[in-house]
Amino acid sequence: MLKPKATATRELVSLNGLWKFAVDSGDLGEPWAGPLATKLEAPVPASYNDLFTDSAIRDHVGWVWYQRTARVPRGWAGERVFVRFDAATHEGVVYVDDVEVVRHEGGYLPFEADITDHVTAGAEFRLTVGVNNVLTPDTIPPGLVKELPGGRKQQGYMHDFYNYAGLHRSVQLYSAPATRVTDVTVVTDVEGSTGLVGYAVETSGEAAVRTTLRDEQGAVVATAVGAEGTLEVPDVRLWQPGAAYLYDLAVELVEGDAVVDEYALHVGVRTVEVRENRFLINGEPFYFTGFGKHEDIAVKGKGHDDAFLVHDFELIDWIGANSFRTSHYPYAEEVMDYADRHGIVVIDETAAVGLNSRISGGIADLMSAFGGASGEEGFGPKMAEAHRREIRELIARDKNHPSVVMWSIANEPDTMAEGTDDYFEPLFAYARELDPTRPVTFVNVMMAPPNVCRVSKFADVICINRYYGWYVDTGDLATAEVHLEAELRGWEQMYGKPMIMTEYGADTLPGLHSVWDQPWTEEFQANLLDMYHRVFDRVDSMVGEQVWNFADFQTSVGIFRVDGNKKGVFTRDRRPKAVAHSLRTRWTAIRDGR
Ligand code: GCB
């Protein structure tokens, strides 16, 4: 799905700002049928949960409604008109006046509707959006609604981050011609000093396709005609980690002499390859340093914020990191574009987190209720179908980002149980069919070591999350070091694939200090990470380290969490803990080849 862009033939109107907002407790009738009966207003983009002081809103389970009016620009007569939602978490339904125009499941990927037949250029219309935060055993991510004494509902889930909901990302109205570009796929390669930009353009309607590739100075470096082809770039400048270079690909649809549609996208020429136990970018071994992140800030929850976007990337640069994983769901497209422009490498993850009804790790207390209360075990055909959709829509959205070097199709699923290999094998095949150019992985959980995990054999790269020294061997870093090294060597021996530690860390209260190895202190967090780094440096197949987490983040209520997960290297408001300085020393040295 193409990101809406203003070009010579396309226009955009932002619908961000304050919308009317109401919680649906079954008393709203048909909220789209007229003005929404409410005094509340909610900003878009933002999660709604933390905006209000009323806990009934924060803890609501079910539908909420957003409504505003919008005016179609007068000049759009004769154009197709679309409304585009960058995300509605977890399910959205959209009405233009009284008509339902689109419904979408999956909370972190975009959807749109062609509303041309329901609106008039120059006139206003009423736009009403229902957003549902319910997670069930069949959704991605899964969850279970519990009924409490008194009939109140409570949403349970297995993932360790707060179930923020609402319109987290931008909403836009855009125009495009009837005959238009509907999709572009770009695949790049390098032969000697020549860059090869293979492209395929899909259109609605018949028109000739013309493509032009320009460098960063705007000079034309290659042109081609036809819906598919390869643009050759002599003396190509590669997109490199830490040194992004982006060409501009203009796609034009032409009828006779007239350009009927134009779409443009940035192209980074680079290659990605897994060879033996190495991860190669542009043919060179690449070592990942960085974080598992979250989209999470105070008040806005998972609402996208450009100031935090810039600041987070500044901190990533300051600390010397070169990468992050979009744990545990696709991030806003602004984030992906920024990573492209600034040469930050991304492991792009689906929202398939918590596919595990048997593991709690003490994090979520749902497990017994999950199988027991619903009779559902997860991993059924409905979940598989939802999982396929998540993979399909993620790759459709992000396939052209040079920053994305690998797909992660799940975080910490149960891969111990019989049948989990049957569940995952077709999903790996599906991802590879949709994108044969990038490695595909998933992130392995501690309870599934190399001789137990049934799914790692399908992954191109072994990605594992380990908490030696924290959840096991708590506070005993000497024992943790022995166990960590033994396990890594086990993986290396059994698979011979490149390995990334995609999570390791310790909850840390800023300001808490000790001369001993006391969990929760700033010293302990730094010592634990140092211990992991000593081990990584001894194991040849390690190709990366991504600390859990970039910043502290909000979770559901529980006795293992004090106002959220505190494993951040930065606090929730992005102040460095002591460990940030030792990480900076290590990662800047790696970055600078010292
Ligand atoms: C994990 C999960 C992550 C949690 C983390 C923790 O393994 O992947 O979502 O937040 O552990 O801190 O427990």
Boltz pocket constraint, residues with backbone or C-beta under 6 A from the ligand:
constraints:
  - pocket:
      binder: B
      contacts: [[A, 159], [A, 160], [A, 161], [A, 328], [A, 363], [A, 411], [A, 412], [A, 465], [A, 503], [A, 548], [A, 565], [A, 567]]
      max_distance: 6.0
